[in-house]
Amino acid sequence: MFLVLSTSLNDSSRSRILARYAADQLQSKAMQCEWVDLAELPLPACDGGPCYQDPNVQHINSLVQSAKGILIAAPVYNYNLSSTAKNLIELTGKSWTDKIVGFLCAAGGQSSYMGVMGLANSMMLDFRTVILPRFVYTTGEAFSGNEIAETDVEVRVVELVDQLIHFSTALSQ
């Protein structure tokens, strides 16, 4: 099972559009895909204690544990992935061990393209997560309403999905 996580809480999220497109691509390739939108699954702030007993935390922890490969879609704010994405990792911790993970990022400008690296580095070091070297980073110009408007971005999402399937299959054998 593949898992696509939309971590934006913004109603008009562009990273959610990327996530939905990626989930559709996985399903079109006959891959079992779970979709989780954190705007619809509220998570508590990680407090290192009672937060882990929250039913939503337990549910998403179970999904992460059982996933073969995971795509995290996140907005980039102030040169980093959103705090919601980081909170998700903090709440689910060791469930990320040895997982294959790719990123879909939407930002306000071109300069934050390395914003994924802080979270990616900590996941690699803390949980031996395999981070796909290809990730999608785009800005608002790539969208028209609730759709991706640039073919290049669609192609890059498909390439990321293909790479997720390839790595997940190869490393699970």
C-alpha positions in Angstrom: 0.0 0.0 0.0 1.2 3.5 -0.9 0.3 6.5 1.3 -0.1 10.1 0.1 -0.2 12.7 2.8 -1.4 16.2 2.3 0.0 18.2 5.2 -1.4 21.7 4.4 -4.2 23.2 6.4 -5.0 25.9 3.8 -8.3 25.5 2.1 -6.8 26.5 -1.2 -3.6 24.5 -0.8 -1.5 24.0 -3.9 0.5 21.2 -2.3 -2.9 19.4 -1.8 -3.4 19.7 -5.6 0.0 18.0 -6.2 -0.9 15.3 -3.7 -4.2 14.6 -5.2 -2.6 14.3 -8.7 0.0 12.0 -7.3 -2.6 9.8 -5.7 -4.6 9.7 -8.9 -1.4 8.6 -10.8 -0.8 5.8 -8.3 -4.3 4.6 -8.6 -4.1 4.8 -12.4 -1.1 2.4 -12.2 -3.3 -0.1 -10.3 -1.4 0.6 -7.0 -3.3 0.5 -3.8 -3.2 4.0 -2.4 -4.4 5.6 0.9 -5.1 9.3 0.9 -4.8 11.4 4.1 -5.5 15.1 4.2 -4.4 16.6 7.5 -7.0 19.4 7.0 -9.6 16.6 7.5 -7.7 14.6 10.1 -6.8 17.0 12.9 -3.7 16.0 14.8 -2.7 17.4 18.2 0.6 19.2 18.7 3.3 16.8 19.7 3.8 17.1 23.5 5.9 14.0 24.0 3.2 12.4 26.2 -0.6 12.1 25.9 -0.7 13.2 22.2 0.3 9.6 21.2 -3.0 8.3 22.6 -5.1 10.5 20.3 -7.2 8.2 17.9 -6.1 10.2 14.9 -2.4 9.9 15.8 -2.9 6.1 16.3 -4.7 5.9 12.9 -2.1 7.7 10.9 0.7 5.9 12.8 -0.8 2.6 11.6 -1.0 3.9 8.0 2.6 5.0 8.0 3.7 1.7 9.5 1.9 -0.4 6.9 2.9 1.8 3.9 5.3 0.5 1.3 6.1 4.0 0.1 5.0 7.5 1.1 4.6 10.8 -0.6 4.5 13.9 1.7 2.9 17.0 0.1 3.7 20.1 2.0 3.8 23.9 1.6 7.1 25.6 2.1 6.9 28.5 4.5 9.9 30.7 5.4 12.4 28.3 3.6 11.1 25.2 5.5 8.4 22.6 5.1 5.3 23.5 7.2 5.2 22.9 10.9 2.2 20.6 10.3 4.5 18.2 8.3 7.1 18.3 11.0 4.5 17.7 13.7 3.3 14.6 11.7 6.8 13.2 11.8 7.2 13.9 15.5 3.9 12.2 16.3 4.6 9.1 14.2 8.4 8.8 14.8 9.7 5.3 14.5 7.0 4.3 12.1 9.1 6.0 9.4 12.0 3.6 9.9 13.2 2.2 6.6 10.3 3.8 4.6 10.7 5.1 1.0 9.6 8.8 1.0 9.1 11.4 -1.7 8.2 15.0 -1.4 5.7 17.3 -3.3 6.3 20.9 -2.4 4.5 24.2 -3.3 6.0 27.5 -2.4 5.6 31.2 -2.9 8.9 31.7 -4.7 11.8 29.9 -6.4 14.3 30.5 -3.6 13.0 27.9 -1.1 13.7 24.8 -3.2 16.0 23.3 -0.6 13.4 23.8 2.1 12.7 20.0 2.2 16.3 19.2 3.3 15.9 19.9 7.0 13.1 17.4 7.4 14.6 14.9 4.9 17.9 14.9 6.7 16.4 14.3 10.1 14.3 11.5 8.7 17.3 9.9 7.1 19.4 10.1 10.3 16.7 9.3 12.8 14.8 6.6 11.0 17.0 5.5 8.1 14.2 6.7 5.8 15.2 6.4 2.2 14.5 9.8 0.6 13.9 9.8 -3.1 16.4 12.1 -4.8 13.7 13.4 -7.2 11.1 15.7 -5.6 8.6 18.1 -6.9 9.0 21.8 -6.0 6.8 24.4 -7.7 5.3 27.8 -7.2 1.9 29.3 -7.7 2.5 30.0 -11.4 2.1 26.2 -12.1 -1.5 26.2 -11.1 -4.8 27.5 -12.5 -7.6 27.3 -9.9 -7.6 23.9 -8.4 -5.6 22.3 -11.2 -2.0 21.9 -12.3 -1.6 24.2 -15.3 2.0 23.3 -16.4 2.6 20.0 -18.2 6.2 20.0 -16.9 4.9 19.8 -13.3 2.5 17.0 -14.2 5.4 15.1 -15.8 7.6 15.6 -12.7 4.8 14.3 -10.5 4.5 11.2 -12.7 8.3 10.7 -12.6 8.2 10.9 -8.8 5.3 8.4 -8.6 7.2 6.1 -10.9 10.4 6.4 -8.8 8.4 5.7 -5.6 7.0 2.5 -7.1 10.4 1.5 -8.4 12.3 2.1 -5.2 9.6 0.6 -3.0 9.4 -2.5 -5.1 13.2 -2.9 -5.4 13.9 -2.4 -1.7 11.1 -4.7 -0.5 12.6 -7.7 -2.2 
